[in-house]
Amino acid sequence: MLVIRCPWCGERAESEFNYGGEAGIARPAHPEQLSDEQWGDYLFMRKNPLGLHHEQWVHTHGCRRWFVAQRDTRSYAFTSTEPLRATDKEQA
Protein backbone atom coordinates (compact mmCIF):
# COMPACT_ATOMS: atom_id res chain seq x y z
CA MET A 1 0.00 0.00 0.00
CA LEU A 2 1.25 3.46 -0.92
CA VAL A 3 1.13 6.04 1.88
CA ILE A 4 0.70 9.76 1.18
CA ARG A 5 1.29 12.44 3.82
CA CYS A 6 -1.53 15.00 3.96
CA PRO A 7 -0.19 18.32 5.31
CA TRP A 8 -3.17 18.49 7.72
CA CYS A 9 -4.08 14.87 8.54
CA GLY A 10 -0.72 13.12 8.37
CA GLU A 11 0.01 9.81 6.66
CA ARG A 12 -2.94 8.06 5.04
CA ALA A 13 -3.54 5.33 2.45
CA GLU A 14 -3.40 6.33 -1.21
CA SER A 15 -7.05 5.27 -1.60
CA GLU A 16 -8.10 8.39 0.37
CA PHE A 17 -6.62 10.75 -2.25
CA ASN A 18 -7.24 11.82 -5.83
CA TYR A 19 -4.70 13.14 -8.31
CA GLY A 20 -5.40 16.64 -9.65
CA GLY A 21 -2.78 17.08 -12.35
CA GLU A 22 0.47 18.97 -12.70
CA ALA A 23 0.93 21.79 -10.20
CA GLY A 24 1.66 25.37 -11.18
CA ILE A 25 -0.20 25.54 -14.50
CA ALA A 26 -1.17 29.19 -15.00
CA ARG A 27 -4.69 29.70 -16.36
CA PRO A 28 -4.70 32.12 -19.31
CA ALA A 29 -5.78 35.64 -18.28
CA HIS A 30 -8.01 35.98 -21.37
CA PRO A 31 -8.97 32.49 -22.57
CA GLU A 32 -11.48 33.88 -25.08
CA GLN A 33 -8.53 35.38 -27.01
CA LEU A 34 -6.73 32.04 -27.46
CA SER A 35 -6.71 30.16 -30.74
CA ASP A 36 -7.93 26.55 -30.72
CA GLU A 37 -4.30 25.38 -30.83
CA GLN A 38 -3.29 27.58 -27.87
CA TRP A 39 -6.34 26.43 -25.87
CA GLY A 40 -5.51 22.79 -26.64
CA ASP A 41 -1.92 23.34 -25.49
CA TYR A 42 -3.16 24.84 -22.20
CA LEU A 43 -5.59 21.97 -21.58
CA PHE A 44 -3.53 18.97 -22.66
CA MET A 45 0.20 19.63 -22.96
CA ARG A 46 2.11 18.71 -19.79
CA LYS A 47 5.78 18.17 -18.94
CA ASN A 48 5.61 14.44 -18.00
CA PRO A 49 9.20 14.39 -16.66
CA LEU A 50 11.24 11.39 -15.66
CA GLY A 51 12.15 12.19 -12.06
CA LEU A 52 10.80 14.77 -9.62
CA HIS A 53 7.41 16.22 -10.53
CA HIS A 54 5.12 18.71 -8.71
CA GLU A 55 1.49 17.57 -8.64
CA GLN A 56 -1.81 18.66 -7.11
CA TRP A 57 -3.61 16.16 -4.91
CA VAL A 58 -6.81 16.34 -2.86
CA HIS A 59 -7.54 14.40 0.34
CA THR A 60 -10.97 13.32 -0.91
CA HIS A 61 -11.83 10.94 1.92
CA GLY A 62 -10.38 13.08 4.68
CA CYS A 63 -10.11 16.83 5.13
CA ARG A 64 -10.96 17.49 1.43
CA ARG A 65 -8.13 20.00 1.10
CA TRP A 66 -5.87 20.39 -1.91
CA PHE A 67 -2.09 20.30 -1.60
CA VAL A 68 1.04 20.12 -3.73
CA ALA A 69 3.12 16.96 -3.65
CA GLN A 70 6.55 16.35 -5.05
CA ARG A 71 6.76 12.81 -6.43
CA ASP A 72 9.50 10.88 -8.19
CA THR A 73 7.92 9.43 -11.34
CA ARG A 74 10.57 6.69 -11.55
CA SER A 75 9.78 5.16 -8.16
CA TYR A 76 6.34 6.72 -7.46
CA ALA A 77 7.77 7.79 -4.06
CA PHE A 78 6.45 11.02 -2.58
CA THR A 79 9.31 13.21 -1.35
CA SER A 80 7.29 16.12 0.09
CA THR A 81 3.82 17.59 0.47
CA GLU A 82 2.77 21.15 1.28
CA PRO A 83 -0.44 23.22 1.37
CA LEU A 84 -1.41 25.16 -1.74
CA ARG A 85 -0.17 28.75 -1.63
CA ALA A 86 -2.40 31.67 -2.70
CA THR A 87 -0.53 31.85 -6.03
CA ASP A 88 -1.16 28.12 -6.61
CA LYS A 89 -4.91 28.62 -6.06
CA GLU A 90 -4.99 31.43 -8.62
CA GLN A 91 -3.28 29.20 -11.17
CA ALA A 92 -5.32 26.06 -10.46
N, C-alpha and C positions, 0 to 999 in steps of 0.2 A: 504494500500500500504506500502510495506517495503521500507525504505530509507537507502541507503548505502552512506557513506562519502568517496568520492575519495580524496586522499591526494592532488591532484592538482586542481580539479574542485569543490570541496565541496560536499554538500549533493545532491543526485540525486535519481531518482526512480530505483528500482531493475531491471526493464526491460532494463536499459541501460548497464547492466553488465553481464558478463559470468563467471561462476565458472571454476577454472583451477586446482582443486585438492589440496591435502594436501601440505602445504608449507614445505620446508626444506628436501625434498627427495634427497639424494645425488646420482647422476648418477654414475654407476660403472666406474672406471678408464679404465678397459679393458673388455668391455662387451663380446668380442669374446671368452674370457676364462671362461665364466660362463656356468654352466650346464643348461639344460632346466628348472630344478626345481628352481635354483637360479635366472634365468632370469624371470621366472613366479612370483617369490616372489617380485622381484624389480618392475615389472609392475603392479601387482594386489593387493599385501598385504598392507593394510593401517591400521592405528590405530583405527579409528572410535570410538573415545571416547565419553562418556556421560559427557558433560560439555564443558570447553573451548577448542577450537581447532584452530590451525593456518592454514589458507587456502590461496591459490593464487586466485586472481580475476583480471579480465581485464575490463577496462571501454570501452567496445566495441563501444558504440554509443556516445562517448565523446572524450577524449584525446587519447584513445587507449593504455594507459599505464597499465602495470601490477603492482600490489601492494599486500602486505600481509595484511590479515584481521584476527582479532581474533574474533571468533564467538562462542556463547554459543549454543551447539547443543540441549539443552533442550528447550530453548525459541526462538531460531533462532536469537536472538538479537546480533548485532555487537557491540563489546566493544571497538575496536580500529582498525585503519587502518594506514599503513605506507608504504612508497616506498620500493621496492625491494632493498636490499643491493647488492654489488658486489658479495658477497659469495652466496647469494640466486640465482643470475643469473647463476652462475657456476653450481649450483645444479639443476636448473630447466630444 
